[in-house]
């Protein structure tokens, strides 16, 4: 039997851009868009170009600016919501500013990035694929 490329690689662009839920533990869930989604790529390019002079210094200031850009871009385009999340013992509602607060924690940022890179979570669902008559809108790339 041959390898079905659609079944292996076709992703749902809506899930990639609007997010899918990931369990974090203790009832907490995160709504995560796929890394490299259209909004992410566009905003990251814009922010890097705007900060090119600082980033080209390749010093500690450049590293800090790079982290600042990543936190902002991920907060705006990848971490899209959450449920049952707290911070320092207090329930934390989702907002852009709260997303930036949590993403400033490098290991939390890494966890969000890991979820955002999980291709399987963004694949076209089996029932959707059976009714598909035309090529997918996304290649999963």
N, C-alpha and C positions, 0 to 999 in steps of 0.2 A: 504494500500500500504506500502511496506517495504522501509526502508531508503537505498538509493543508496549511498554507501560509496564512490564510484568513483566520483560521481557528487559532493559530499560534501567535499572531501579531496584531490583529485588528483591535483597536482601542476605541472607546466611546469618547468622542470629543467633548460632549456635554459633561461627562464625569471629570475629564481632564481639566476643564475650565471652571466648573462649578463645584467640584469636590465630591468626595465620598467619605463616609465615616470610618474612623479607625478607633478601636478600643485601646485605651491607654492603661486600664486597670482601675480597680475600686469604683467601677461604674462611670468613670470619666471617658468621654469620647471627644475626638477632634475631627473637624470637617476640613479635609486636606485636598487641595487641588494638586494636580500632577506637576512635578518640577518641569520647567521648560515650557509651560503652557504659554499661549500667545501673550497674555497680559504680563506674565513674568518676564519673558524675553524682551518685550518692548520696553518695559519700565527699567529693567536692569541695564539695557543698552543706553538708555537715556541718562540714567544716574551715573554710570561709569564715564560716559562722555563729558558730562557736566563736571565731574571731579577728576578729570584726567591729569591735571597738573599735580594735584596732591598724590594721586595714586602712583604716578610715575616716579616719585621720590624714593619709593621702595624702602622707606624707613618706618619707625614706629608710628608716626603720624599717618602714614599710608595704610598701615595695618589697621589702625583704629577707624579710619575712614572706610576701609573695605568692610569691616564688621558692621559699621553703622549702615552702610548701603544694603548689605545682605539682610540685616534685621528689618529695615524698612520695606524692602522689596518682598521679602517672604511674608511679612505681616499684611501687606496690601494684596498679594496675589496667590499665596499658597495656604496659609493658615486662615481659613475663612470662618471659623466658628468653633465653639466647644460647648460641652455640657458637663456639669458636675466637676468643675475645676476650681481649686482653691489655691491661694498663695499665702504662705506664712500663716496658715490656720484660718483664713477668712475666705468665704466663697467669692469667686471672681467672675463677674459677668464678662461676656465677650465684648470687646471694643478694639478698635485699632490700637489705641494707646496701651491697653492691657496686653494685646498680642505682642507689641514691641517689648513690654516689660518682661514677659515670659521668654521671648526669643533672645533676650540679652543673656539668658542662661545658656551657655554653649552646648551643654549636653541635651537640654530640651530642644535646642535648635537642630542638633544632630538627629534626634529622634523624629522631629517633623520632616527633616530631609530624607530620612530612611523611608518613612511612610510615603512621601511624595515620589520616591523612586520605584515603588513597588508596582511594576507594570501589570501584574495580575489583577490588582484592585481596579484598574481602569479599562480592562479588556471588555469587548463587546460580550454581553451575556448570551448564553446558549440560545435562549428563546428569541432574542433579537436577531441573532445570526441566521436562524432558520428562515425568517421572513425576509431576509436581505436579498434584494434583486439586483442592486447596483453596488459598485465598489464602496468600501467604507470611506467616511470623510476624514479619517485619520489613519496613518500607518503605524502609529505607536512610536514614531521617531521623534 
